[in-house]
Amino acid sequence: MTLHTAVEEYIARKRLMGRRYVNAAVELRAFARMYRGWLITALKQSDVSRFLNCRPTERSTWAHKHGLLKAFFSYWLARQKIDRLPMPNARPAGARVFSPYIFSRSEVATLLRKCPEVQGRKLSQVTPATFQLLLILLYATGMQVNEALSLRVSDLDFKNATMTLSARAGSARTIPITRQLNAHLQRRVHTMRQDEFLIQTKRGSSISIQRIDIHFRRVRAISGIVRNDSNKYQPLLRDLRHTFAVNRICDWYRKKQNVELMLPRMASYLGLRTFPIVEKYLRLAPAHFRRQVRDLAFQ
């Protein structure tokens, strides 16, 4: 069996299982192109290492590709098409730095204002109003991007001002929304069918995360929003979720609420299974730093 055939059969199997398998398919096909015409049994550890190290990559990206290839070869090992795993040793795990970009209110306003300059073009798949609605949803609720893209009109309960999110693995969860957002959504969907996606293309179809990320990068670029710190990654669409979390913590401090009590509630609201993840937002909230300094001053 050639590597090309093995890759295509593996991708087809993943998609038959209901997975989209888009990004992983791109990586596997790139691997097959590097060794075009090779038999899968001819590959050695040095060949896999050459692919993994053909260009400088972040540790997390390298580890992701390593895991992807290991799963691919393990599949064919189990089916006795190869007699060993031609995998190099994995790199030791490094410390991951949690450093999201926190948008200011003025930056979010700029993004909303600049949407028509990109989405107003004839070739754009998304209308300005639709993209603005996506930004508002992420900024106002902290939901994940895939949750927003999976929302249908039937998931909205205007009477109780709630919405049901079901895109993630596990059971669906229902979250409350503000009166302003509830009213805005009512105006937005009053002519839409119950089975329609809330965020959709001009033709009424769903939008992939990859496509919506491209739209966001264009809007962010013309908005002039860039990172000025040591982090090489520019602000991402999912950073609006982190912005929501930090804004809530700042509001709690401003209103003198019990932050330790509110954090578990926010974890549940955001659909997080691990509470320590929410605690990471504390160091990103300016109010938290001011409190630490004040406490130290009176010790």
C-alpha positions as CSV (number, residue, x, y, z in Angstrom):
1,M,0.0,0.0,0.0
2,T,1.3,3.4,-0.9
3,L,1.4,6.2,1.6
4,H,-1.0,8.3,-0.5
5,T,-3.6,5.5,-0.5
6,A,-3.2,4.9,3.2
7,V,-3.7,8.6,3.9
8,E,-6.8,8.9,1.7
9,E,-8.4,5.8,3.2
10,Y,-7.6,7.0,6.8
11,I,-9.2,10.4,6.0
12,A,-12.3,8.8,4.5
13,R,-12.7,6.6,7.6
14,K,-12.5,9.6,9.9
15,R,-15.2,11.4,7.9
16,L,-17.4,8.4,7.8
17,M,-17.3,8.5,11.6
18,G,-18.9,12.0,11.4
19,R,-15.8,14.1,11.9
20,R,-15.1,17.0,9.5
21,Y,-11.3,16.2,9.7
22,V,-10.2,19.3,7.7
23,N,-7.0,20.6,9.3
24,A,-5.7,17.1,10.1
25,A,-6.4,16.0,6.5
26,V,-4.3,18.9,5.2
27,E,-1.3,17.8,7.4
28,L,-1.5,14.2,6.4
29,R,-1.8,15.0,2.7
30,A,1.3,17.3,3.0
31,F,3.1,14.3,4.6
32,A,2.0,12.1,1.7
33,R,3.2,14.7,-0.9
34,M,6.7,14.8,0.7
35,Y,7.0,11.0,0.1
36,R,5.0,10.7,-3.1
37,G,5.0,7.2,-4.4
38,W,6.5,5.6,-1.3
39,L,5.1,2.5,0.2
40,I,3.9,2.9,3.8
41,T,6.2,0.1,4.9
42,A,9.3,1.9,3.6
43,L,9.0,4.9,6.0
44,K,11.5,5.1,8.8
45,Q,11.8,7.3,12.0
46,S,14.2,9.6,10.2
47,D,11.6,10.2,7.4
48,V,8.9,11.2,9.9
49,S,11.4,13.4,11.7
50,R,12.3,15.1,8.5
51,F,8.6,16.0,8.0
52,L,8.1,17.2,11.6
53,N,11.3,19.4,11.5
54,C,11.1,20.6,7.9
55,R,10.3,24.1,9.2
56,P,10.6,25.8,12.6
57,T,7.4,25.3,14.6
58,E,6.0,26.0,18.1
59,R,6.3,23.2,20.6
60,S,2.6,22.7,20.7
61,T,2.3,22.6,16.9
62,W,5.1,20.0,16.7
63,A,3.4,17.9,19.4
64,H,0.1,18.1,17.5
65,K,1.6,16.9,14.3
66,H,3.5,14.1,16.1
67,G,0.3,12.9,17.8
68,L,-1.5,13.0,14.4
69,L,1.1,10.9,12.7
70,K,1.3,8.5,15.6
71,A,-2.5,7.9,15.5
72,F,-2.3,7.4,11.7
73,F,0.5,4.8,11.9
74,S,-1.1,3.1,14.9
75,Y,-4.3,2.6,12.8
76,W,-2.3,0.8,10.1
77,L,-0.2,-1.2,12.7
78,A,-3.5,-2.5,14.2
79,R,-4.5,-3.6,10.7
80,Q,-1.1,-5.3,10.2
81,K,-0.2,-3.2,7.2
82,I,3.0,-2.2,9.0
83,D,5.0,-4.1,11.6
84,R,6.3,-1.1,13.6
85,L,5.6,2.5,14.4
86,P,8.1,4.7,12.5
87,M,7.8,7.5,15.0
88,P,10.6,9.5,16.6
89,N,10.5,10.3,20.3
90,A,8.1,13.0,21.4
91,R,9.6,16.3,22.5
92,P,9.3,16.9,26.3
93,A,6.4,19.0,27.2
94,G,7.1,22.7,27.9
95,A,5.3,25.1,30.2
96,R,2.3,26.7,28.4
97,V,1.9,30.4,28.8
98,F,-1.7,31.6,29.0
99,S,-1.5,35.0,27.3
100,P,-4.8,35.9,25.6
101,Y,-5.4,39.3,24.1
102,I,-7.9,41.4,26.1
103,F,-9.9,43.8,23.8
104,S,-10.8,47.2,25.2
105,R,-14.3,48.5,24.7
106,S,-13.1,51.0,22.1
107,E,-11.4,48.2,20.2
108,V,-14.6,46.2,20.1
109,A,-16.5,49.2,18.9
110,T,-13.9,49.7,16.2
111,L,-14.3,46.1,15.0
112,L,-18.1,46.5,14.8
113,R,-17.7,49.8,12.9
114,K,-15.2,48.4,10.4
115,C,-17.2,45.3,9.5
116,P,-19.0,46.8,6.5
117,E,-15.6,47.7,4.9
118,V,-14.8,44.0,4.6
119,Q,-18.2,42.2,4.7
120,G,-19.7,44.8,2.4
121,R,-17.7,43.5,-0.6
122,K,-19.5,41.4,-3.3
123,L,-17.3,38.4,-2.8
124,S,-17.7,38.3,0.9
125,Q,-19.7,35.2,2.1
126,V,-20.9,37.0,5.3
127,T,-23.0,40.2,5.5
128,P,-21.8,43.0,7.8
129,A,-24.9,42.5,10.1
130,T,-24.2,38.8,10.5
131,F,-20.5,39.3,11.4
132,Q,-21.4,42.1,13.8
133,L,-23.9,39.8,15.5
134,L,-21.1,37.1,15.9
135,L,-18.8,39.7,17.5
136,I,-21.6,40.8,19.8
137,L,-22.4,37.2,20.8
138,L,-18.8,36.4,21.7
139,Y,-18.2,39.6,23.5
140,A,-21.5,39.6,25.5
141,T,-21.7,35.9,26.4
142,G,-18.1,34.4,26.3
143,M,-19.3,31.4,24.3
144,Q,-16.9,29.6,22.1
145,V,-16.7,30.4,18.4
146,N,-18.0,26.9,17.4
147,E,-20.9,27.3,19.8
148,A,-21.9,30.6,18.2
149,L,-21.6,29.1,14.7
150,S,-23.8,26.2,15.6
151,L,-26.6,28.3,17.1
152,R,-30.0,28.0,15.5
153,V,-33.0,30.2,15.9
154,S,-34.7,27.3,17.8
155,D,-32.0,27.5,20.5
156,L,-33.2,30.9,21.6
157,D,-35.8,31.3,24.3
158,F,-36.9,34.9,24.2
159,K,-39.5,34.5,27.0
160,N,-36.9,33.4,29.5
161,A,-34.0,35.3,27.9
162,T,-31.8,32.2,27.6
163,M,-30.0,30.3,24.8
164,T,-29.0,26.6,24.6
165,L,-25.5,25.8,23.5
166,S,-24.9,22.2,22.3
167,A,-21.8,22.4,20.0
168,R,-19.4,21.0,22.5
169,A,-18.9,17.4,23.6
170,G,-21.2,16.4,26.4
171,S,-24.6,17.6,27.5
172,A,-25.9,20.9,26.2
173,R,-26.1,23.9,28.6
174,T,-28.5,26.8,28.8
175,I,-27.2,30.2,29.7
176,P,-29.0,33.5,30.5
177,I,-28.5,36.5,28.4
178,T,-29.0,40.2,29.0
179,R,-32.2,42.1,28.2
180,Q,-30.3,44.1,25.6
181,L,-29.0,41.1,23.8
182,N,-32.3,39.3,24.0
183,A,-34.0,42.3,22.4
184,H,-31.3,42.6,19.7
185,L,-31.7,38.9,18.8
186,Q,-35.5,39.2,18.6
187,R,-35.2,42.0,16.1
188,R,-32.6,40.0,14.2
189,V,-34.5,36.7,13.8
190,H,-38.1,37.8,13.5
191,T,-38.1,36.8,9.7
192,M,-36.0,33.6,10.1
193,R,-37.1,30.0,10.3
194,Q,-36.6,28.0,13.5
195,D,-34.1,25.6,11.9
196,E,-31.9,28.3,10.4
197,F,-28.4,29.0,11.7
198,L,-28.1,32.3,13.5
199,I,-24.7,32.9,11.9
200,Q,-24.9,32.0,8.3
201,T,-23.6,32.8,4.9
202,K,-25.4,34.9,2.4
203,R,-26.8,31.7,0.9
204,G,-28.1,30.5,4.3
205,S,-25.5,27.8,4.9
206,S,-23.3,27.2,8.0
207,I,-19.8,28.8,8.3
208,S,-16.6,27.0,9.2
209,I,-14.3,28.3,12.0
210,Q,-11.5,28.5,9.4
211,R,-13.5,30.8,7.1
212,I,-14.8,33.0,9.9
213,D,-11.2,33.3,11.3
214,I,-10.1,34.7,7.9
215,H,-12.9,37.3,8.0
216,F,-11.9,38.3,11.5
217,R,-8.2,38.7,10.5
218,R,-9.3,41.1,7.7
219,V,-11.5,43.2,10.0
220,R,-8.8,43.3,12.7
221,A,-6.2,44.4,10.2
222,I,-8.2,47.4,8.9
223,S,-9.1,48.2,12.5
224,G,-5.4,48.6,13.3
225,I,-5.6,46.3,16.3
226,V,-2.2,44.7,17.0
227,R,-0.3,43.2,19.9
228,N,2.6,45.2,21.2
229,D,3.9,42.7,23.7
230,S,6.3,39.8,23.3
231,N,3.6,37.4,22.1
232,K,4.0,36.8,18.4
233,Y,0.3,35.8,17.8
234,Q,-2.0,38.6,16.8
235,P,-5.4,39.0,18.5
236,L,-7.8,36.2,17.6
237,L,-11.5,35.9,17.4
238,R,-11.6,33.5,20.4
239,D,-9.9,36.2,22.5
240,L,-13.3,37.8,22.8
241,R,-14.3,34.9,25.1
242,H,-11.3,35.7,27.3
243,T,-12.2,39.4,27.2
244,F,-15.7,38.5,28.5
245,A,-14.2,36.6,31.4
246,V,-11.8,39.4,32.4
247,N,-14.5,42.0,32.1
248,R,-16.8,40.0,34.5
249,I,-14.0,39.8,37.1
250,C,-13.4,43.5,36.8
251,D,-17.1,44.2,37.3
252,W,-17.1,42.0,40.4
253,Y,-14.3,43.9,42.0
254,R,-15.9,47.2,41.1
255,K,-19.2,46.1,42.7
256,K,-17.3,44.6,45.6
257,Q,-18.7,41.2,45.1
258,N,-17.2,38.0,46.4
259,V,-14.9,36.9,43.6
260,E,-14.1,33.5,45.1
261,L,-17.8,32.8,45.1
262,M,-18.4,34.1,41.6
263,L,-15.5,32.2,39.9
264,P,-17.1,28.7,40.1
265,R,-20.3,30.2,38.7
266,M,-18.5,31.7,35.8
267,A,-16.8,28.3,35.1
268,S,-20.2,26.7,34.9
269,Y,-21.5,29.5,32.7
270,L,-18.6,29.1,30.3
271,G,-18.9,25.4,30.2
272,L,-15.5,24.8,31.7
273,R,-14.9,21.4,33.5
274,T,-11.7,22.5,35.2
275,F,-12.1,25.4,37.7
276,P,-8.3,26.3,37.8
277,I,-8.7,27.4,34.2
278,V,-11.0,30.3,35.3
279,E,-8.5,31.3,38.0
280,K,-6.0,32.1,35.3
281,Y,-8.1,35.1,34.4
282,L,-7.5,36.7,37.8
283,R,-4.0,37.8,36.9
284,L,-5.3,39.4,33.7
285,A,-7.7,41.6,35.6
286,P,-6.2,45.0,36.5
287,A,-8.5,45.3,39.5
288,H,-7.0,42.1,40.9
289,F,-3.5,43.5,40.6
290,R,-4.5,46.8,42.3
291,R,-6.0,44.7,45.2
292,Q,-2.8,42.7,45.6
293,V,-0.7,45.8,45.8
294,R,-3.1,47.4,48.3
295,D,-3.0,44.3,50.5
296,L,0.7,44.2,50.5
297,A,0.9,47.9,51.5
298,F,-1.0,47.2,54.7
299,Q,0.9,44.1,55.8
